[in-house]
Amino acid sequence: MKLAIACPVCTLERMTKNPSAGYSPNHIKVPLQDDNVYALTCSQGHESLIILRNPKCEWLFESGILALKDGYYREAVTSFAASLERFYEYLITALTITERKADPEGFQRVWKSMVNQSERQIGAVNFLFFKCLGKPMSSLDKAFLDTHGLSLGKREPVNFRNVVVHQGFIPDRQAAIHYGEAIYKYIRQVLTGISSITLWKQNLLEATNLALEKSRDAFGKVATSVQTESFFLDTTSCILSTDSGPSFGGVLFAPERSLIEYMGE
């Protein structure tokens, strides 16, 4: 998957010289990086270091959308499943901000006990949600599928994910679409509930910032002549937006993929 990131130096120069011309970016296409750090050199020779603020769960979901559009249904399902797991991690961070700040080393010890076990993470986030918000977190189960008119055959979402990831099951297009739509609606439903409470909405923003702590170290290692920027890159799904967003169908059948595309394109 490639991202098209605008050179910040070119953008500033163009806006300064001719502000009436509007925004005219000089995009540089780069492969998606795990650490969200991008060292860029544009066609004009400008050097910049960009840190994208999008959480990993958003990139993984975007990868699933692109795989689905291009007919790679098993790859789409695995990306959607990974996105959900990283969303749980994102929630755990948001719901333990105070504890993490008070004892970062203790938090890391606890996290290491569950980092490779998705079942423990699901249990942890469910209890934290109940403790912090005073109500159970909704479940991504057969009832959720039925409520939204979705079907994975006779399988529940967890079982469907397991047979695809661990047993090499190859889903058809409809199953992959329904699985992606279920996760899309589930994540947005959970986020909407949390964001309705000001304190926890702020914690979600802090969780995003904490995830970038290691990435920000890169800013201190570049020459002063290198332009540094940190921002969000718009994605097709906007899955972490708490505003009213597009339907999953609107995301899936969106005609343009100008900022994000597959490596081969």
N, C-alpha and C positions, 0 to 999 in steps of 0.2 A: 504494500500500500504506500502510495506517495502523497505528500502534502504539498500544496502550493503556498509558500509563505512570501509575503511582500517584503522587499528590501526596505527597511525603515529609513535609510539615508535617502534613497531615491524618492520615497514618498514625501519626506520633508522638503527636499529640494523642489519637487514639482509643485507642491502646495504653496511654497514660499514665492517661487518665481511667477506662478500664474494661478492664484487661488480661485479665480472664476472658472477655471477649467474643470474643477472638481477632483475627485479622488481617482488617480490613474496609477495603479500599483504596477511595480515591476516584479513579477512573481519568480521565485526560484523553487523548482521542484526537488524535493528531498525525500528519501525513505523515512518512514515512521521510526522514531527512536524510542527505546524503552524508558530512557531517563528524561524525555521531553526537552532535551537540550540540542540546539541546532546551530552549528558554526557555519555561517553562510558567506559566500562571495558571489555577488551579482554580476551581471554582464558588464556593468560599468566599473567593476573592480572594487566596489565598496565591501568592506568586511563588517560583519555583524554577528552577535551572539544572541540567539532568541531562546527564551524558555517559554514553552506553551503551558498554560495553566490548566488545561483540560485534564480531569482525573482519568486514570487508566481505564476505568469501566466505560467511559464515553468512547475512547478509541476502540476498545474491543467490540462494543456494540456497532460502531461504524464499520468495522471490519466485517462483521456479520451481515450488515445491510448490503455491502458491496459484493460479498460472496453470494448472497441470495440473488441479487440482481444478475450476476453472471453465471448462475446455474450450479454453483458449488454448494449443494445443500448440506452435506455433512460438515463441511468447513464452516458454513454459516451457523449451524447448531452449536458447534464447539466454541465459536467466538461468542455467541449469545450467552452460553453457559458460563464461560470465563468472565464475561462482563457482569453477570449477576453475582458471581463470587467476589469480584473486586468491589462491587457495590456494597456487599455486606461488610467488607473491610472498611470502606469509606464511612459507612454508618457507625461501625464500632469506634472509629476514630472520632467522629462527631459527637457521639454519646459519652465519650470518656475524656473530653478535652481537659477538664479540670484536673482529673487524676493524672493524665499524661504530663501536664505541665508541672504538677507537684512532684512527680517521681518518674521521669522519662525512662530511667533504667529499669525500674520495676515494671513499667508498662511493656517494655520490650521483652522482658522475661516471660510475662504472661502471654504476649502475642506469639512468641516462639513456640509455646506449647500447643498452639492451634494453627499455626501458619500453613501447615501442609495437610490439614484435616478440615475439609469443608463442612462436615457434619458438626464439628465443634464450633465453627464460626457461626453457623446458622443458630445453634443453641445459644451462643453468647449474645448474638444480636437480638434474638427474641426476648431474652431476659432483660437486657439493657433497655430495650424499647419499652417494655412493660414498667420497669423501674422508673425511667425518666419521664415517660409520657402518661403513665397511669392507665394504660389500656394495652391489650394484646396487639401485636403487629399482625396484619393480615397475612394469610398463608397462600403461597403459590401452589395450589392443589387442584384436584378434580373439580371441586366446587367453584373455584375461581375461574377455571376454564368454562364451566357450564354457564356461569353468570355472564361471561363475555361472548358466548356463542362460539367457543373454540373447541377443537378436538384433536387429540393425539392418538386416535384410535382407542384402544383399551388401556393405554398407558397413562399414568400420571406424569407430571413434568419431571420429577426426580428420576423415576424409572426410565423415562424417555431419554433424558440426558445421559444416564449411566450406560444404556445399551449402545448409544451412539459413540460415546467417548471411550468406553472400555471394551466393548464387544464388536466394534467395527460395523455396527448397523448403519446402513445407508438410507436415510429418510427420503421420502418423495417431496416434491415441491410444496404441496399443501401442508404437510406436517411441519416442514421447516418454517413456513410462513406463520403458521399458528403458534409455534413455539416462540418465534421472535416477537410476535404480537403480544403473547402472554407476558413475556418479560418486559417489553416496552410499557405495557399498561400497568404491570405490577410495580415497577420502579417508580413510575410517575405518580401512582396512587400513594405509595409509601412516602415519597418526597412531599407531596401536597399536604399530607397529614402532619408531617414534621414542620414544614415551613409555615404553617398557620400559626405557630407559636414563635414569637419573636426571638426568644432566647435560643431555641434550637435551630432556627434559620441562620442566626449568626454563627452557631457552632459548625454548621455545614460549610460556611465560608472559611472558617478557621481550619477545618479538616483539609480543605483544598490547599491552603497555605502550608500546612504541616507536611503534606505530601511532597512539597517542592523544596523542602529544607536542604536536602543533599544537592539538588540541581542548582540551587542558588550559589553554592560554593564555586561553581564554574565562573561566575561573574568576577570573582576576585583573582582569577588566574589568567585574565586576558589583558592585552596591552590597552593603554588608555585611549588609543586611537580607534579601537574597535567599538562600534555602537552596540549598546546592550539594551534589550527590551524584553518585557514579559507581558503576555496577553493571552486571551482565549481565542482560539480559532473556531469559527462557526462550523458546526457539523450538520449533516443532513437531518439527523434525528433530534438534536437538541434535547437528548434524553434526560439531562439533569436540570433542565429549565423548569421552574415552578409556575411559569406562565402558561396560559392556554396554548398548547402547541398543536402541530398537525396530527392527524390521525396516523396510525401505522401505515395504512394504505397510501396516505399522502406522502409519507417518508419513503416508502418502498418504490413508488412509481414517480417520484420527483424526477423531472427530465434532465436536470443539470447536476453535474458533479465537478464543478469548476475548481474547487479547492482541495478535494480529496479524490484520489483515483487509484486503481490498481497499478502495480509496478509495470505491467506489460503494455499499458496504454500510452 
